[in-house]
Amino acid sequence: MSDDLLIERQGAVLRVVFNRPDQRNAMTWEMYDGIAEACDRAEADPGIRAMVLRGAGDRAFVAGTDIGQFTGFRSAEDGVAYEERMAAVLDRLEGVRVPTVAAVSGFCVGGGLALAACCDLRIATRDSRFGVPVARTLGNCLAMNTYSLLAFHLGPSRALDLLLRARLMDAEEARTAGFVAELCEDADALDAAVEQVTGTLAGHAPLTMWAAKEGMRRLRRSTVPDGEDIVREVWGSEDFRHGVQAFLAKRRPEWTGR
C-alpha cells in the first residue's frame, strides 16, 4: 500500500489512516482500493477485534474524492463505473465482520461522509463538519446506496436538507442526529476516546457484534432501489463537466440544468 493510505495493527485494533493531509485527505482510486485490503486483513486475523479509520492531521477526516481524477470523465458511463466502484468499497467496509470506528476531526464531506456512514460508530472533535455540498461545487449526484446510507443514519428530512442546501452540519448537530456517538474537545481527547471505545469492543463477543452489524446492514439494504438512470443523467451532463473545471479553476460554476 502507498504512503497515502497507512494500515497498521496496534494490539487488537487495525488502524487505517488516510494520509494526504495537504489535500485534506482527498481519496485516490488506490486509497479506495486499500480500504478493501484492510477489511480483508481484519477478517483474516482473529486477533483483530476492531478497525479504526481516521485522517492524518486535524483538518479533515476525508474531504471527498480527489477531484482531479474526474477530469478524464467524458460520458455517463464514466459516472456509472465510478459509482459501481464506490459501491463495492462502501459495501465491503459496511459489511466487514469486525466493528468499525470513524475518528473524525475537521471536514468529513462527500465520499468521506459516505465512508464515515459505513462505519458502525463515529467519534468526532467539536470542530468537525459533515456534508455533501456537490449541489454548489461539482454538480454530480450520489448513487442510490449512498442516499440510503445518509437517510438511514440522519433521517430523510435532514439528509435532504444537507443535499439541497449544500450546507455543512456541525458536530453538535451531528450528535443530536445520532450520527456521532461522542464529541471530543481536541485531537488528544479524540485519541483517548477511540482507545477507550475500541478497548470495550475488544472485550465483547465477536459473533454477537457481527450479528448486530449484519442485521442493521440487511435492514438498510432491503429498501435500496435501483438508481442507475439517475447516475447516468447527472454524471453525463454538461453541468458536471463544467463543475469539475470550475472547481479546479477555483471559480464559481454557472449551472444550466443540462
C-alpha positions in Angstrom: 0.0 0.0 0.0 1.2 3.5 -0.8 2.0 6.1 1.8 -1.3 7.8 1.0 -3.1 5.0 3.0 -1.5 3.6 6.1 -2.7 0.3 7.5 -1.2 -0.7 10.8 -2.2 -3.2 13.6 -2.0 -1.9 17.1 -2.9 -4.7 19.5 -6.4 -5.9 18.8 -7.1 -2.8 16.6 -6.4 -2.3 12.9 -5.8 1.4 12.1 -6.4 2.8 8.7 -5.1 6.3 8.2 -5.9 8.5 5.2 -2.6 10.2 4.7 -2.8 13.1 2.4 -3.1 16.0 4.9 -2.1 18.7 2.4 -5.1 17.7 0.2 -7.4 17.3 3.2 -7.0 13.5 2.7 -9.0 13.5 -0.6 -9.2 10.0 -1.8 -7.5 8.5 -4.8 -8.6 5.3 -6.6 -5.7 3.4 -4.9 -6.8 4.6 -1.4 -10.3 3.4 -2.0 -9.0 0.0 -3.1 -6.8 -0.1 0.0 -9.9 0.0 2.2 -11.0 -3.4 0.8 -7.5 -4.7 1.5 -7.7 -3.5 5.1 -11.1 -5.3 5.5 -9.6 -8.5 4.2 -6.7 -8.2 6.6 -9.1 -7.6 9.6 -11.1 -10.7 8.8 -8.1 -12.9 8.2 -6.6 -12.2 11.6 -8.7 -13.5 14.5 -6.7 -11.3 16.9 -8.1 -8.1 15.3 -11.3 -7.1 17.1 -11.9 -3.6 15.7 -11.0 -1.2 12.9 -10.4 2.5 13.3 -10.5 4.9 10.3 -9.1 8.4 10.6 -7.5 11.1 8.6 -3.9 12.4 9.0 -3.7 15.8 10.7 -6.6 17.7 12.2 -8.0 19.5 9.1 -10.0 16.6 7.7 -11.2 13.0 8.1 -11.7 12.8 4.3 -12.7 15.7 2.1 -14.2 13.6 -0.6 -12.7 12.1 -3.8 -9.7 13.9 -5.4 -11.5 16.0 -8.0 -8.5 15.8 -10.4 -9.5 12.2 -11.1 -12.7 13.4 -12.7 -11.1 15.4 -15.4 -11.0 12.4 -17.7 -14.7 11.7 -17.4 -16.4 12.1 -20.8 -19.8 10.3 -20.6 -22.5 8.9 -18.3 -20.7 5.5 -18.5 -17.8 7.0 -16.6 -20.1 8.1 -13.8 -21.8 4.7 -13.7 -18.4 3.0 -13.5 -17.3 5.3 -10.7 -20.4 4.8 -8.6 -20.1 1.0 -9.1 -16.5 1.2 -7.9 -17.6 3.3 -4.9 -20.4 0.9 -4.1 -18.0 -2.0 -3.9 -15.8 -0.2 -1.5 -18.6 1.0 0.7 -20.3 -2.4 0.8 -17.0 -4.0 1.8 -16.5 -1.5 4.6 -20.1 -1.7 5.9 -20.0 -5.5 5.8 -16.6 -6.2 7.4 -17.1 -8.6 10.2 -15.3 -6.6 12.9 -16.7 -3.3 14.5 -15.5 -0.1 12.8 -15.0 3.3 14.3 -14.6 6.5 12.3 -12.4 9.0 14.3 -13.4 12.3 12.7 -11.5 15.6 13.0 -12.2 18.5 10.6 -14.0 18.1 7.3 -15.9 14.9 6.7 -17.6 15.6 3.3 -18.6 13.9 0.1 -17.0 10.4 -0.1 -15.7 11.0 3.3 -19.2 11.3 4.8 -20.1 8.0 3.0 -17.1 6.3 4.5 -18.0 7.5 7.9 -21.6 6.4 7.4 -20.4 2.9 6.6 -18.6 2.7 10.0 -20.5 1.4 13.0 -19.5 4.2 15.4 -18.4 7.8 14.8 -16.5 9.8 17.3 -15.6 13.4 16.4 -13.9 16.6 17.6 -16.1 19.6 18.1 -14.7 21.4 15.1 -15.8 18.6 12.7 -18.1 19.4 9.8 -20.2 17.0 7.8 -22.0 17.2 4.5 -22.2 16.6 0.7 -22.0 20.0 -0.9 -22.0 18.8 -4.5 -25.0 21.0 -5.5 -22.8 24.0 -5.2 -19.4 22.5 -6.2 -19.4 19.7 -8.8 -23.0 19.3 -10.0 -22.8 15.5 -9.7 -25.0 13.1 -7.7 -24.8 10.1 -5.4 -25.7 6.5 -6.0 -28.9 5.2 -4.5 -27.0 3.2 -2.0 -25.2 6.3 -0.7 -28.5 8.2 -0.5 -29.8 5.3 1.5 -26.9 5.4 3.9 -27.5 9.1 4.6 -31.2 8.7 5.1 -30.7 5.7 7.3 -28.3 7.5 9.7 -29.5 11.1 9.5 -33.2 10.7 8.6 -34.7 11.6 5.2 -35.5 15.2 6.1 -32.1 16.2 7.5 -30.3 14.3 4.7 -32.3 16.1 2.0 -31.7 19.5 3.7 -28.0 18.9 3.7 -28.1 17.8 0.0 -30.4 20.6 -1.3 -28.8 23.5 0.6 -25.3 22.0 0.2 -24.6 23.0 3.8 -22.3 21.5 6.3 -23.6 20.1 9.5 -21.6 21.0 12.6 -20.5 18.4 15.2 -23.2 19.2 17.7 -26.0 18.8 15.1 -24.4 15.5 14.1 -24.5 14.3 17.6 -28.1 15.4 18.0 -29.0 13.5 14.9 -27.4 10.4 16.4 -24.8 10.2 13.7 -21.9 11.0 16.1 -21.8 8.9 19.3 -19.4 11.1 21.2 -17.8 14.6 20.9 -14.3 15.4 22.0 -12.6 18.8 22.6 -9.5 18.2 20.6 -7.3 15.6 18.8 -5.8 14.3 22.0 -9.2 13.7 23.6 -10.3 12.0 20.4 -7.4 9.6 20.6 -8.3 8.8 24.2 -12.0 8.3 23.4 -11.2 6.0 20.5 -8.8 3.9 22.6 -11.5 3.5 25.3 -14.2 2.5 22.8 -12.0 0.0 20.9 -10.9 -1.4 24.3 -14.5 -2.0 25.1 -15.2 -3.6 21.7 -12.2 -5.9 22.0 -13.7 -7.4 25.2 -17.2 -8.2 23.7 -18.4 -11.3 21.9 -17.3 -11.1 18.2 -20.2 -13.1 16.8 -22.8 -11.1 18.8 -21.3 -7.8 17.5 -21.2 -9.2 13.9 -24.9 -10.2 14.2 -25.9 -6.7 15.2 -23.8 -5.2 12.4 -25.1 -7.6 9.8 -28.7 -7.3 10.9 -28.6 -3.5 10.6 -26.9 -3.7 7.2 -29.6 -6.1 5.9 -32.4 -3.9 7.1 -30.9 -0.9 5.3 -30.1 -2.7 2.1 -33.6 -4.3 1.9 -35.1 -1.0 0.8 -32.5 0.3 -1.7 -34.0 0.6 -5.2 -32.1 0.8 -8.5 -30.9 4.3 -9.4 -28.6 3.9 -12.4 -30.8 6.1 -14.5 -30.3 9.0 -12.1 -26.5 8.5 -12.1 -26.5 8.4 -16.0 -28.4 11.6 -16.3 -26.4 13.7 -13.8 -22.8 12.3 -14.4 -23.3 12.6 -18.1 -24.4 16.2 -18.0 -22.7 19.3 -19.2 -23.2 20.8 -15.7 -21.0 18.1 -14.2 -18.1 18.6 -16.7 -18.4 22.3 -16.2 -18.5 21.9 -12.4 -15.2 19.9 -12.4 -13.5 22.5 -14.5 -14.8 25.4 -12.3 -13.8 23.6 -9.1 -10.2 23.0 -10.3 -10.0 26.6 -11.5 -11.4 27.9 -8.2 -14.2 29.8 -9.8 -18.0 29.7 -9.2 -19.8 27.4 -11.7 -22.7 28.7 -13.8 -25.3 26.0 -13.9 -27.6 25.4 -16.9 -29.5 22.3 -16.0 -28.2 20.4 -19.0 
